[in-house]
Amino acid sequence: MTLPSHITNVSASIENRVAYLTLNNPPVNALNRKTLDDLEDALRHMEQSDDVKVMVISGNGKCFAAGADIKEFVGAFDDKEAGKQISLHAQAIFNKIEKLNKPVIAAINGACLGGGLELAMSCHIRIAAEEAKLGQPEVNLGLIPGFGGTQRLPRLINKGRALEMILTGQPISGQEAERIGLINKAVPLAELKDTVKQMAEQIALTKGKASIAATLAAVNQGMNSTFDGGLGIEAEEWAELFATADVKEGVNAFLEKRTAQFTDR
């Protein structure tokens, strides 16, 4: 499957029901408006495809994404509304990523800084090369993270560690990011592609579409609710699954001590 012709800063391929989306805005895959819009359109395209159950985002070359495109900031000097619109535009796209009904895995192959880290944090799972550098260096420009970083980072790690990363602007390695819980796993760069592929295909080829979507809905909506509210959401999602053929297959397969063959129905 090819992407629509207007999408030029993101490339895509599909294998075993996994869509691999690659940021392609050399030299560092800066997240300018065009790249963000292309990514949004590519993800929407893949979300609507019955051939895709999991999506992976990575960067072309040696970078995942080394931040927002600083050149676009120049036009916002002395114009608070223009600056606000830059922030709101990216925030809206990253919020959509977080709320997608198909899992998105960030395959962090290199520098993942500023807006790049904010993009990765909006993904559901993050796997990074040990050698990758992850950070929020906006303070070095007299700014703060504006694409969701001040909100997602302390929720993923802890308030003190997040403030340290934001206030110092000092990047950390993939290994350190794993240690503090910012990413799920750090592996040598040479193993990143296979590690991501294995996890993505485990989800795409052995799990049911409805239970995947229900998991994302329950976790994401529950995180923005009270604990009791989240339990209510969980119960609703649980109940909806009982009307699917896959839950009948999954339960019967368990009782019959065989591997379930889900059909996404």
PEUR-V888966 format. One record per residue. N is the residue number from 1. SS is DSSP state (H for helix, E for strand, - for the rest). OMEGA is omega in whole degrees, -180 to 180 (none if undefined). BURIAL is 1 if it has 16 or more other C-alpha atoms within 10 Angstrom, else 0. Layout:
N	SS	OMEGA	BURIAL
N	SS	OMEGA	BURIAL
//
This chain:
1	-	178	0
2	-	178	0
3	-	175	1
4	-	-172	0
5	-	-178	0
6	-	179	0
7	-	-175	1
8	-	-178	0
9	-	175	1
10	E	175	1
11	E	-174	1
12	E	171	1
13	E	-180	0
14	E	178	1
15	E	178	0
16	-	176	0
17	-	174	1
18	E	177	1
19	E	179	1
20	E	-179	1
21	E	-177	1
22	E	175	1
23	E	-175	1
24	-	178	1
25	-	-174	1
26	-	7	0
27	-	-173	0
28	-	-180	1
29	-	178	1
30	-	-176	1
31	E	174	1
32	-	-176	1
33	H	180	0
34	H	-179	0
35	H	178	1
36	H	180	1
37	H	178	1
38	H	179	1
39	H	179	1
40	H	-179	1
41	H	180	1
42	H	179	1
43	H	178	1
44	H	180	0
45	H	-178	0
46	H	178	1
47	H	-177	1
48	-	-177	0
49	-	176	0
50	-	180	0
51	-	-173	0
52	-	176	1
53	-	-180	1
54	E	178	1
55	E	179	1
56	E	176	1
57	E	175	1
58	E	-179	1
59	E	177	1
60	-	179	1
61	-	-174	1
62	-	-178	1
63	E	166	1
64	E	171	1
65	E	-174	1
66	-	174	1
67	-	176	1
68	E	178	1
69	-	-175	1
70	H	-179	0
71	H	-179	0
72	H	180	0
73	H	-174	0
74	H	-179	0
75	H	-179	0
76	H	178	0
77	-	179	0
78	-	179	0
79	-	-175	0
80	H	-178	0
81	H	178	0
82	H	177	0
83	H	179	1
84	H	-179	0
85	H	176	0
86	H	180	1
87	H	-176	0
88	H	-180	0
89	H	180	0
90	H	179	1
91	H	-179	1
92	H	-180	0
93	H	-179	1
94	H	175	1
95	H	178	0
96	H	179	1
97	H	-179	1
98	H	-176	1
99	-	178	1
100	-	-180	1
101	-	173	1
102	-	-177	1
103	E	176	1
104	E	179	1
105	E	174	1
106	E	176	1
107	E	-170	1
108	E	-172	1
109	-	-179	1
110	-	-177	1
111	E	-178	1
112	E	-167	1
113	E	175	1
114	-	179	1
115	H	177	1
116	H	177	1
117	H	178	1
118	H	173	1
119	H	-179	1
120	H	-179	1
121	H	177	1
122	H	177	1
123	-	-175	1
124	-	-179	1
125	E	-180	1
126	E	175	1
127	E	-174	1
128	E	169	1
129	E	179	1
130	-	-176	1
131	-	-177	1
132	-	175	1
133	E	-179	1
134	E	-179	1
135	E	176	1
136	-	-174	1
137	H	-174	1
138	H	-179	1
139	H	180	1
140	H	176	0
141	H	-176	0
142	-	-177	0
143	-	168	0
144	-	173	1
145	-	-176	1
146	-	-178	1
147	-	178	1
148	-	-175	1
149	H	-179	1
150	H	-179	1
151	H	-177	0
152	H	-176	0
153	H	179	1
154	H	177	0
155	H	-179	0
156	H	179	0
157	-	171	1
158	-	-173	0
159	H	-177	0
160	H	-180	0
161	H	178	0
162	H	179	1
163	H	177	0
164	H	-180	0
165	H	-177	1
166	H	-176	1
167	H	178	0
168	H	-176	0
169	-	-175	1
170	-	179	0
171	-	176	1
172	E	-180	1
173	E	175	1
174	H	179	1
175	H	179	1
176	H	179	1
177	H	176	1
178	H	-177	1
179	H	-177	0
180	-	176	0
181	-	179	0
182	-	177	1
183	-	-180	1
184	-	-174	0
185	E	173	1
186	E	-180	1
187	E	174	1
188	-	-177	1
189	H	-178	1
190	H	-178	0
191	H	-173	0
192	H	-176	1
193	H	-178	1
194	H	180	0
195	H	179	1
196	H	-179	1
197	H	-179	1
198	H	-180	0
199	H	-179	0
200	H	-179	1
201	H	176	1
202	H	179	0
203	H	-172	1
204	H	-172	1
205	H	-176	1
206	H	-180	0
207	-	-179	1
208	-	-178	1
209	H	-176	1
210	H	-180	1
211	H	175	1
212	H	-179	1
213	H	-180	1
214	H	177	1
215	H	-179	1
216	H	-179	1
217	H	-177	1
218	H	-178	1
219	H	-176	0
220	H	180	1
221	H	180	1
222	H	179	1
223	H	180	0
224	-	-179	0
225	-	170	0
226	-	178	0
227	H	179	0
228	H	177	0
229	H	178	0
230	H	177	1
231	H	177	0
232	H	178	0
233	H	179	1
234	H	-179	1
235	H	179	0
236	H	180	0
237	H	177	1
238	H	-177	0
239	H	-180	0
240	H	-177	0
241	H	-179	1
242	-	178	0
243	-	-176	0
244	-	175	1
245	H	-177	0
246	H	180	1
247	H	176	1
248	H	178	0
249	H	-178	1
250	H	-179	1
251	H	180	0
252	H	179	0
253	H	179	0
254	H	-179	0
255	H	-179	0
256	-	177	0
257	-	176	0
258	-	179	0
259	-	-180	0
260	-	176	1
261	-	-177	0
262	-	-178	1
263	-	179	0
264	-	177	1
265	-	none	0
//
